[in-house]
Amino acid sequence: MSDDSISEQLSKTNEVLAEWAARSASDSEQLIERFERMGYAVRGKSEDEIAEVLKKPPTQPAQA
């Protein structure tokens, strides 16, 4: 398996996980709060917007 293939698979997996997490977060204030503490600005966003945010690195430092 080439590095490109592994990289592609990892990217696809991350996208699937971001979309799953966004669906879960849209129904869970606790999950929204957890993502916010991790540095992801997701509060007040739609499911699709949350998925896009989660596909990128956090924009804020993580909080304890």
mmCIF file of the N, C-alpha and C atoms, coordinates in Angstrom:
data_MODEL
# 
_entry.id   MODEL 
# 
loop_
_atom_site.group_PDB 
_atom_site.id 
_atom_site.type_symbol 
_atom_site.label_atom_id 
_atom_site.label_alt_id 
_atom_site.label_comp_id 
_atom_site.label_asym_id 
_atom_site.label_entity_id 
_atom_site.label_seq_id 
_atom_site.pdbx_PDB_ins_code 
_atom_site.Cartn_x 
_atom_site.Cartn_y 
_atom_site.Cartn_z 
_atom_site.occupancy 
_atom_site.B_iso_or_equiv 
_atom_site.pdbx_formal_charge 
_atom_site.auth_seq_id 
_atom_site.auth_comp_id 
_atom_site.auth_asym_id 
_atom_site.auth_atom_id 
_atom_site.pdbx_PDB_model_num 
ATOM 1   N N  . MET A 1 1  ? 0.853   -1.179 0.000  1.00 0.00 ? 1  MET A N  1 
ATOM 2   C CA . MET A 1 1  ? 0.000   0.000  0.000  1.00 0.00 ? 1  MET A CA 1 
ATOM 3   C C  . MET A 1 1  ? 0.896   1.239  0.000  1.00 0.00 ? 1  MET A C  1 
ATOM 4   N N  . SER A 1 2  ? 0.667   2.135  -0.925 1.00 0.00 ? 2  SER A N  1 
ATOM 5   C CA . SER A 1 2  ? 1.507   3.325  -1.035 1.00 0.00 ? 2  SER A CA 1 
ATOM 6   C C  . SER A 1 2  ? 1.112   4.368  0.005  1.00 0.00 ? 2  SER A C  1 
ATOM 7   N N  . ASP A 1 3  ? 2.029   5.305  0.247  1.00 0.00 ? 3  ASP A N  1 
ATOM 8   C CA . ASP A 1 3  ? 1.745   6.398  1.179  1.00 0.00 ? 3  ASP A CA 1 
ATOM 9   C C  . ASP A 1 3  ? 0.566   7.229  0.702  1.00 0.00 ? 3  ASP A C  1 
ATOM 10  N N  . ASP A 1 4  ? 0.451   7.425  -0.638 1.00 0.00 ? 4  ASP A N  1 
ATOM 11  C CA . ASP A 1 4  ? -0.678  8.183  -1.186 1.00 0.00 ? 4  ASP A CA 1 
ATOM 12  C C  . ASP A 1 4  ? -1.992  7.482  -0.879 1.00 0.00 ? 4  ASP A C  1 
ATOM 13  N N  . SER A 1 5  ? -1.995  6.172  -1.012 1.00 0.00 ? 5  SER A N  1 
ATOM 14  C CA . SER A 1 5  ? -3.201  5.396  -0.747 1.00 0.00 ? 5  SER A CA 1 
ATOM 15  C C  . SER A 1 5  ? -3.587  5.493  0.732  1.00 0.00 ? 5  SER A C  1 
ATOM 16  N N  . ILE A 1 6  ? -2.619  5.376  1.603  1.00 0.00 ? 6  ILE A N  1 
ATOM 17  C CA . ILE A 1 6  ? -2.873  5.497  3.039  1.00 0.00 ? 6  ILE A CA 1 
ATOM 18  C C  . ILE A 1 6  ? -3.372  6.898  3.359  1.00 0.00 ? 6  ILE A C  1 
ATOM 19  N N  . SER A 1 7  ? -2.748  7.896  2.780  1.00 0.00 ? 7  SER A N  1 
ATOM 20  C CA . SER A 1 7  ? -3.161  9.282  3.006  1.00 0.00 ? 7  SER A CA 1 
ATOM 21  C C  . SER A 1 7  ? -4.589  9.520  2.525  1.00 0.00 ? 7  SER A C  1 
ATOM 22  N N  . GLU A 1 8  ? -4.917  8.975  1.357  1.00 0.00 ? 8  GLU A N  1 
ATOM 23  C CA . GLU A 1 8  ? -6.281  9.108  0.830  1.00 0.00 ? 8  GLU A CA 1 
ATOM 24  C C  . GLU A 1 8  ? -7.282  8.429  1.746  1.00 0.00 ? 8  GLU A C  1 
ATOM 25  N N  . GLN A 1 9  ? -6.958  7.232  2.204  1.00 0.00 ? 9  GLN A N  1 
ATOM 26  C CA . GLN A 1 9  ? -7.859  6.506  3.097  1.00 0.00 ? 9  GLN A CA 1 
ATOM 27  C C  . GLN A 1 9  ? -8.060  7.261  4.405  1.00 0.00 ? 9  GLN A C  1 
ATOM 28  N N  . LEU A 1 10 ? -6.993  7.811  4.945  1.00 0.00 ? 10 LEU A N  1 
ATOM 29  C CA . LEU A 1 10 ? -7.086  8.574  6.184  1.00 0.00 ? 10 LEU A CA 1 
ATOM 30  C C  . LEU A 1 10 ? -7.960  9.807  5.993  1.00 0.00 ? 10 LEU A C  1 
ATOM 31  N N  . SER A 1 11 ? -7.776  10.491 4.880  1.00 0.00 ? 11 SER A N  1 
ATOM 32  C CA . SER A 1 11 ? -8.585  11.670 4.583  1.00 0.00 ? 11 SER A CA 1 
ATOM 33  C C  . SER A 1 11 ? -10.065 11.315 4.467  1.00 0.00 ? 11 SER A C  1 
ATOM 34  N N  . LYS A 1 12 ? -10.364 10.235 3.765  1.00 0.00 ? 12 LYS A N  1 
ATOM 35  C CA . LYS A 1 12 ? -11.760 9.800  3.614  1.00 0.00 ? 12 LYS A CA 1 
ATOM 36  C C  . LYS A 1 12 ? -12.355 9.397  4.960  1.00 0.00 ? 12 LYS A C  1 
ATOM 37  N N  . THR A 1 13 ? -11.567 8.699  5.763  1.00 0.00 ? 13 THR A N  1 
ATOM 38  C CA . THR A 1 13 ? -12.037 8.290  7.086  1.00 0.00 ? 13 THR A CA 1 
ATOM 39  C C  . THR A 1 13 ? -12.325 9.506  7.952  1.00 0.00 ? 13 THR A C  1 
ATOM 40  N N  . ASN A 1 14 ? -11.448 10.498 7.915  1.00 0.00 ? 14 ASN A N  1 
ATOM 41  C CA . ASN A 1 14 ? -11.661 11.721 8.690  1.00 0.00 ? 14 ASN A CA 1 
ATOM 42  C C  . ASN A 1 14 ? -12.932 12.434 8.253  1.00 0.00 ? 14 ASN A C  1 
ATOM 43  N N  . GLU A 1 15 ? -13.206 12.464 6.959  1.00 0.00 ? 15 GLU A N  1 
ATOM 44  C CA . GLU A 1 15 ? -14.429 13.097 6.459  1.00 0.00 ? 15 GLU A CA 1 
ATOM 45  C C  . GLU A 1 15 ? -15.669 12.370 6.957  1.00 0.00 ? 15 GLU A C  1 
ATOM 46  N N  . VAL A 1 16 ? -15.640 11.046 6.895  1.00 0.00 ? 16 VAL A N  1 
ATOM 47  C CA . VAL A 1 16 ? -16.783 10.251 7.368  1.00 0.00 ? 16 VAL A CA 1 
ATOM 48  C C  . VAL A 1 16 ? -16.998 10.477 8.863  1.00 0.00 ? 16 VAL A C  1 
ATOM 49  N N  . LEU A 1 17 ? -15.917 10.482 9.632  1.00 0.00 ? 17 LEU A N  1 
ATOM 50  C CA . LEU A 1 17 ? -16.039 10.703 11.074 1.00 0.00 ? 17 LEU A CA 1 
ATOM 51  C C  . LEU A 1 17 ? -16.556 12.104 11.389 1.00 0.00 ? 17 LEU A C  1 
ATOM 52  N N  . ALA A 1 18 ? -16.109 13.106 10.638 1.00 0.00 ? 18 ALA A N  1 
ATOM 53  C CA . ALA A 1 18 ? -16.590 14.478 10.854 1.00 0.00 ? 18 ALA A CA 1 
ATOM 54  C C  . ALA A 1 18 ? -18.086 14.567 10.592 1.00 0.00 ? 18 ALA A C  1 
ATOM 55  N N  . GLU A 1 19 ? -18.546 13.923 9.541  1.00 0.00 ? 19 GLU A N  1 
ATOM 56  C CA . GLU A 1 19 ? -19.974 13.952 9.220  1.00 0.00 ? 19 GLU A CA 1 
ATOM 57  C C  . GLU A 1 19 ? -20.787 13.213 10.275 1.00 0.00 ? 19 GLU A C  1 
ATOM 58  N N  . TRP A 1 20 ? -20.283 12.073 10.740 1.00 0.00 ? 20 TRP A N  1 
ATOM 59  C CA . TRP A 1 20 ? -20.973 11.330 11.795 1.00 0.00 ? 20 TRP A CA 1 
ATOM 60  C C  . TRP A 1 20 ? -21.030 12.160 13.081 1.00 0.00 ? 20 TRP A C  1 
ATOM 61  N N  . ALA A 1 21 ? -19.905 12.761 13.442 1.00 0.00 ? 21 ALA A N  1 
ATOM 62  C CA . ALA A 1 21 ? -19.858 13.573 14.661 1.00 0.00 ? 21 ALA A CA 1 
ATOM 63  C C  . ALA A 1 21 ? -20.797 14.767 14.558 1.00 0.00 ? 21 ALA A C  1 
ATOM 64  N N  . ALA A 1 22 ? -20.895 15.363 13.384 1.00 0.00 ? 22 ALA A N  1 
ATOM 65  C CA . ALA A 1 22 ? -21.794 16.506 13.193 1.00 0.00 ? 22 ALA A CA 1 
ATOM 66  C C  . ALA A 1 22 ? -23.244 16.086 13.383 1.00 0.00 ? 22 ALA A C  1 
ATOM 67  N N  . ARG A 1 23 ? -23.619 14.933 12.853 1.00 0.00 ? 23 ARG A N  1 
ATOM 68  C CA . ARG A 1 23 ? -24.994 14.435 13.049 1.00 0.00 ? 23 ARG A CA 1 
ATOM 69  C C  . ARG A 1 23 ? -25.264 14.198 14.528 1.00 0.00 ? 23 ARG A C  1 
ATOM 70  N N  . SER A 1 24 ? -24.293 13.625 15.216 1.00 0.00 ? 24 SER A N  1 
ATOM 71  C CA . SER A 1 24 ? -24.446 13.361 16.646 1.00 0.00 ? 24 SER A CA 1 
ATOM 72  C C  . SER A 1 24 ? -24.514 14.661 17.441 1.00 0.00 ? 24 SER A C  1 
ATOM 73  N N  . ALA A 1 25 ? -23.679 15.624 17.076 1.00 0.00 ? 25 ALA A N  1 
ATOM 74  C CA . ALA A 1 25 ? -23.622 16.891 17.809 1.00 0.00 ? 25 ALA A CA 1 
ATOM 75  C C  . ALA A 1 25 ? -24.881 17.719 17.625 1.00 0.00 ? 25 ALA A C  1 
ATOM 76  N N  . SER A 1 26 ? -25.532 17.593 16.488 1.00 0.00 ? 26 SER A N  1 
ATOM 77  C CA . SER A 1 26 ? -26.717 18.415 16.245 1.00 0.00 ? 26 SER A CA 1 
ATOM 78  C C  . SER A 1 26 ? -27.834 18.102 17.239 1.00 0.00 ? 26 SER A C  1 
ATOM 79  N N  . ASP A 1 27 ? -27.766 16.939 17.895 1.00 0.00 ? 27 ASP A N  1 
ATOM 80  C CA . ASP A 1 27 ? -28.764 16.543 18.896 1.00 0.00 ? 27 ASP A CA 1 
ATOM 81  C C  . ASP A 1 27 ? -28.224 16.551 20.326 1.00 0.00 ? 27 ASP A C  1 
ATOM 82  N N  . SER A 1 28 ? -26.987 16.977 20.519 1.00 0.00 ? 28 SER A N  1 
ATOM 83  C CA . SER A 1 28 ? -26.366 16.830 21.836 1.00 0.00 ? 28 SER A CA 1 
ATOM 84  C C  . SER A 1 28 ? -25.634 18.100 22.266 1.00 0.00 ? 28 SER A C  1 
ATOM 85  N N  . GLU A 1 29 ? -26.215 18.799 23.225 1.00 0.00 ? 29 GLU A N  1 
ATOM 86  C CA . GLU A 1 29 ? -25.552 19.992 23.767 1.00 0.00 ? 29 GLU A CA 1 
ATOM 87  C C  . GLU A 1 29 ? -24.231 19.613 24.432 1.00 0.00 ? 29 GLU A C  1 
ATOM 88  N N  . GLN A 1 30 ? -24.169 18.431 25.051 1.00 0.00 ? 30 GLN A N  1 
ATOM 89  C CA . GLN A 1 30 ? -22.924 17.985 25.684 1.00 0.00 ? 30 GLN A CA 1 
ATOM 90  C C  . GLN A 1 30 ? -21.812 17.811 24.655 1.00 0.00 ? 30 GLN A C  1 
ATOM 91  N N  . LEU A 1 31 ? -22.134 17.264 23.504 1.00 0.00 ? 31 LEU A N  1 
ATOM 92  C CA . LEU A 1 31 ? -21.129 17.071 22.464 1.00 0.00 ? 31 LEU A CA 1 
ATOM 93  C C  . LEU A 1 31 ? -20.699 18.413 21.871 1.00 0.00 ? 31 LEU A C  1 
ATOM 94  N N  . ILE A 1 32 ? -21.657 19.312 21.685 1.00 0.00 ? 32 ILE A N  1 
ATOM 95  C CA . ILE A 1 32 ? -21.310 20.669 21.229 1.00 0.00 ? 32 ILE A CA 1 
ATOM 96  C C  . ILE A 1 32 ? -20.331 21.298 22.215 1.00 0.00 ? 32 ILE A C  1 
ATOM 97  N N  . GLU A 1 33 ? -20.629 21.192 23.498 1.00 0.00 ? 33 GLU A N  1 
ATOM 98  C CA . GLU A 1 33 ? -19.759 21.757 24.534 1.00 0.00 ? 33 GLU A CA 1 
ATOM 99  C C  . GLU A 1 33 ? -18.376 21.120 24.483 1.00 0.00 ? 33 GLU A C  1 
ATOM 100 N N  . ARG A 1 34 ? -18.318 19.815 24.285 1.00 0.00 ? 34 ARG A N  1 
ATOM 101 C CA . ARG A 1 34 ? -17.028 19.120 24.213 1.00 0.00 ? 34 ARG A CA 1 
ATOM 102 C C  . ARG A 1 34 ? -16.212 19.611 23.017 1.00 0.00 ? 34 ARG A C  1 
ATOM 103 N N  . PHE A 1 35 ? -16.841 19.737 21.845 1.00 0.00 ? 35 PHE A N  1 
ATOM 104 C CA . PHE A 1 35 ? -16.131 20.247 20.667 1.00 0.00 ? 35 PHE A CA 1 
ATOM 105 C C  . PHE A 1 35 ? -15.646 21.672 20.900 1.00 0.00 ? 35 PHE A C  1 
ATOM 106 N N  . GLU A 1 36 ? -16.478 22.491 21.536 1.00 0.00 ? 36 GLU A N  1 
ATOM 107 C CA . GLU A 1 36 ? -16.076 23.867 21.841 1.00 0.00 ? 36 GLU A CA 1 
ATOM 108 C C  . GLU A 1 36 ? -14.838 23.867 22.739 1.00 0.00 ? 36 GLU A C  1 
ATOM 109 N N  . ARG A 1 37 ? -14.824 23.005 23.771 1.00 0.00 ? 37 ARG A N  1 
ATOM 110 C CA . ARG A 1 37 ? -13.660 22.928 24.666 1.00 0.00 ? 37 ARG A CA 1 
ATOM 111 C C  . ARG A 1 37 ? -12.424 22.421 23.931 1.00 0.00 ? 37 ARG A C  1 
ATOM 112 N N  . MET A 1 38 ? -12.626 21.622 22.880 1.00 0.00 ? 38 MET A N  1 
ATOM 113 C CA . MET A 1 38 ? -11.505 21.106 22.085 1.00 0.00 ? 38 MET A CA 1 
ATOM 114 C C  . MET A 1 38 ? -10.975 22.155 21.105 1.00 0.00 ? 38 MET A C  1 
ATOM 115 N N  . GLY A 1 39 ? -11.675 23.291 20.986 1.00 0.00 ? 39 GLY A N  1 
ATOM 116 C CA . GLY A 1 39 ? -11.208 24.359 20.118 1.00 0.00 ? 39 GLY A CA 1 
ATOM 117 C C  . GLY A 1 39 ? -11.946 24.486 18.801 1.00 0.00 ? 39 GLY A C  1 
ATOM 118 N N  . TYR A 1 40 ? -13.024 23.724 18.630 1.00 0.00 ? 40 TYR A N  1 
ATOM 119 C CA . TYR A 1 40 ? -13.831 23.794 17.406 1.00 0.00 ? 40 TYR A CA 1 
ATOM 120 C C  . TYR A 1 40 ? -15.021 24.725 17.630 1.00 0.00 ? 40 TYR A C  1 
ATOM 121 N N  . ALA A 1 41 ? -15.155 25.749 16.809 1.00 0.00 ? 41 ALA A N  1 
ATOM 122 C CA . ALA A 1 41 ? -16.263 26.707 16.926 1.00 0.00 ? 41 ALA A CA 1 
ATOM 123 C C  . ALA A 1 41 ? -17.489 26.146 16.211 1.00 0.00 ? 41 ALA A C  1 
ATOM 124 N N  . VAL A 1 42 ? -18.309 25.383 16.953 1.00 0.00 ? 42 VAL A N  1 
ATOM 125 C CA . VAL A 1 42 ? -19.455 24.715 16.347 1.00 0.00 ? 42 VAL A CA 1 
ATOM 126 C C  . VAL A 1 42 ? -20.802 25.205 16.877 1.00 0.00 ? 42 VAL A C  1 
ATOM 127 N N  . ARG A 1 43 ? -20.797 25.925 17.979 1.00 0.00 ? 43 ARG A N  1 
ATOM 128 C CA . ARG A 1 43 ? -22.059 26.362 18.589 1.00 0.00 ? 43 ARG A CA 1 
ATOM 129 C C  . ARG A 1 43 ? -22.860 27.235 17.626 1.00 0.00 ? 43 ARG A C  1 
ATOM 130 N N  . GLY A 1 44 ? -24.152 26.927 17.500 1.00 0.00 ? 44 GLY A N  1 
ATOM 131 C CA . GLY A 1 44 ? -25.044 27.711 16.659 1.00 0.00 ? 44 GLY A CA 1 
ATOM 132 C C  . GLY A 1 44 ? -24.964 27.382 15.175 1.00 0.00 ? 44 GLY A C  1 
ATOM 133 N N  . LYS A 1 45 ? -24.195 26.375 14.824 1.00 0.00 ? 45 LYS A N  1 
ATOM 134 C CA . LYS A 1 45 ? -24.039 26.016 13.413 1.00 0.00 ? 45 LYS A CA 1 
ATOM 135 C C  . LYS A 1 45 ? -24.962 24.850 13.042 1.00 0.00 ? 45 LYS A C  1 
ATOM 136 N N  . SER A 1 46 ? -25.264 24.753 11.756 1.00 0.00 ? 46 SER A N  1 
ATOM 137 C CA . SER A 1 46 ? -26.072 23.638 11.252 1.00 0.00 ? 46 SER A CA 1 
ATOM 138 C C  . SER A 1 46 ? -25.220 22.370 11.216 1.00 0.00 ? 46 SER A C  1 
ATOM 139 N N  . GLU A 1 47 ? -25.862 21.246 11.004 1.00 0.00 ? 47 GLU A N  1 
ATOM 140 C CA . GLU A 1 47 ? -25.154 19.967 10.905 1.00 0.00 ? 47 GLU A CA 1 
ATOM 141 C C  . GLU A 1 47 ? -24.085 20.009 9.812  1.00 0.00 ? 47 GLU A C  1 
ATOM 142 N N  . ASP A 1 48 ? -24.420 20.554 8.649  1.00 0.00 ? 48 ASP A N  1 
ATOM 143 C CA . ASP A 1 48 ? -23.448 20.642 7.547  1.00 0.00 ? 48 ASP A CA 1 
ATOM 144 C C  . ASP A 1 48 ? -22.287 21.561 7.907  1.00 0.00 ? 48 ASP A C  1 
ATOM 145 N N  . GLU A 1 49 ? -22.582 22.670 8.580  1.00 0.00 ? 49 GLU A N  1 
ATOM 146 C CA . GLU A 1 49 ? -21.522 23.600 8.984  1.00 0.00 ? 49 GLU A CA 1 
ATOM 147 C C  . GLU A 1 49 ? -20.611 22.957 10.026 1.00 0.00 ? 49 GLU A C  1 
ATOM 148 N N  . ILE A 1 50 ? -21.193 22.212 10.965 1.00 0.00 ? 50 ILE A N  1 
ATOM 149 C CA . ILE A 1 50 ? -20.386 21.522 11.976 1.00 0.00 ? 50 ILE A CA 1 
ATOM 150 C C  . ILE A 1 50 ? -19.452 20.521 11.300 1.00 0.00 ? 50 ILE A C  1 
ATOM 151 N N  . ALA A 1 51 ? -19.960 19.782 10.337 1.00 0.00 ? 51 ALA A N  1 
ATOM 152 C CA . ALA A 1 51 ? -19.124 18.809 9.624  1.00 0.00 ? 51 ALA A CA 1 
ATOM 153 C C  . ALA A 1 51 ? -17.933 19.497 8.969  1.00 0.00 ? 51 ALA A C  1 
ATOM 154 N N  . GLU A 1 52 ? -18.158 20.638 8.339  1.00 0.00 ? 52 GLU A N  1 
ATOM 155 C CA . GLU A 1 52 ? -17.056 21.361 7.691  1.00 0.00 ? 52 GLU A CA 1 
ATOM 156 C C  . GLU A 1 52 ? -16.037 21.843 8.716  1.00 0.00 ? 52 GLU A C  1 
ATOM 157 N N  . VAL A 1 53 ? -16.509 22.329 9.867  1.00 0.00 ? 53 VAL A N  1 
ATOM 158 C CA . VAL A 1 53 ? -15.603 22.784 10.927 1.00 0.00 ? 53 VAL A CA 1 
ATOM 159 C C  . VAL A 1 53 ? -14.746 21.618 11.414 1.00 0.00 ? 53 VAL A C  1 
ATOM 160 N N  . LEU A 1 54 ? -15.367 20.456 11.600 1.00 0.00 ? 54 LEU A N  1 
ATOM 161 C CA . LEU A 1 54 ? -14.655 19.300 12.148 1.00 0.00 ? 54 LEU A CA 1 
ATOM 162 C C  . LEU A 1 54 ? -13.675 18.667 11.161 1.00 0.00 ? 54 LEU A C  1 
ATOM 163 N N  . LYS A 1 55 ? -13.776 19.011 9.899  1.00 0.00 ? 55 LYS A N  1 
ATOM 164 C CA . LYS A 1 55 ? -12.845 18.478 8.893  1.00 0.00 ? 55 LYS A CA 1 
ATOM 165 C C  . LYS A 1 55 ? -11.525 19.233 8.896  1.00 0.00 ? 55 LYS A C  1 
ATOM 166 N N  . LYS A 1 56 ? -11.458 20.310 9.679  1.00 0.00 ? 56 LYS A N  1 
ATOM 167 C CA . LYS A 1 56 ? -10.253 21.148 9.739  1.00 0.00 ? 56 LYS A CA 1 
ATOM 168 C C  . LYS A 1 56 ? -9.705  21.145 11.161 1.00 0.00 ? 56 LYS A C  1 
ATOM 169 N N  . PRO A 1 57 ? -8.469  21.587 11.337 1.00 0.00 ? 57 PRO A N  1 
ATOM 170 C CA . PRO A 1 57 ? -7.918  21.673 12.695 1.00 0.00 ? 57 PRO A CA 1 
ATOM 171 C C  . PRO A 1 57 ? -8.705  22.686 13.536 1.00 0.00 ? 57 PRO A C  1 
ATOM 172 N N  . PRO A 1 58 ? -8.671  22.529 14.867 1.00 0.00 ? 58 PRO A N  1 
ATOM 173 C CA . PRO A 1 58 ? -9.352  23.491 15.736 1.00 0.00 ? 58 PRO A CA 1 
ATOM 174 C C  . PRO A 1 58 ? -8.816  24.904 15.517 1.00 0.00 ? 58 PRO A C  1 
ATOM 175 N N  . THR A 1 59 ? -9.692  25.885 15.708 1.00 0.00 ? 59 THR A N  1 
ATOM 176 C CA . THR A 1 59 ? -9.289  27.281 15.514 1.00 0.00 ? 59 THR A CA 1 
ATOM 177 C C  . THR A 1 59 ? -8.935  27.973 16.823 1.00 0.00 ? 59 THR A C  1 
ATOM 178 N N  . GLN A 1 60 ? -9.233  27.336 17.941 1.00 0.00 ? 60 GLN A N  1 
ATOM 179 C CA . GLN A 1 60 ? -8.938  27.891 19.263 1.00 0.00 ? 60 GLN A CA 1 
ATOM 180 C C  . GLN A 1 60 ? -8.127  26.866 20.054 1.00 0.00 ? 60 GLN A C  1 
ATOM 181 N N  . PRO A 1 61 ? -7.387  27.322 21.056 1.00 0.00 ? 61 PRO A N  1 
ATOM 182 C CA . PRO A 1 61 ? -6.690  26.351 21.902 1.00 0.00 ? 61 PRO A CA 1 
ATOM 183 C C  . PRO A 1 61 ? -7.691  25.543 22.727 1.00 0.00 ? 61 PRO A C  1 
ATOM 184 N N  . ALA A 1 62 ? -7.344  24.310 23.012 1.00 0.00 ? 62 ALA A N  1 
ATOM 185 C CA . ALA A 1 62 ? -8.206  23.451 23.830 1.00 0.00 ? 62 ALA A CA 1 
ATOM 186 C C  . ALA A 1 62 ? -8.256  23.981 25.257 1.00 0.00 ? 62 ALA A C  1 
ATOM 187 N N  . GLN A 1 63 ? -9.401  23.755 25.901 1.00 0.00 ? 63 GLN A N  1 
ATOM 188 C CA . GLN A 1 63 ? -9.592  24.158 27.295 1.00 0.00 ? 63 GLN A CA 1 
ATOM 189 C C  . GLN A 1 63 ? -9.759  22.917 28.150 1.00 0.00 ? 63 GLN A C  1 
ATOM 190 N N  . ALA A 1 64 ? -9.364  23.019 29.392 1.00 0.00 ? 64 ALA A N  1 
ATOM 191 C CA . ALA A 1 64 ? -9.478  21.877 30.320 1.00 0.00 ? 64 ALA A CA 1 
ATOM 192 C C  . ALA A 1 64 ? -10.894 21.643 30.759 1.00 0.00 ? 64 ALA A C  1 
# 
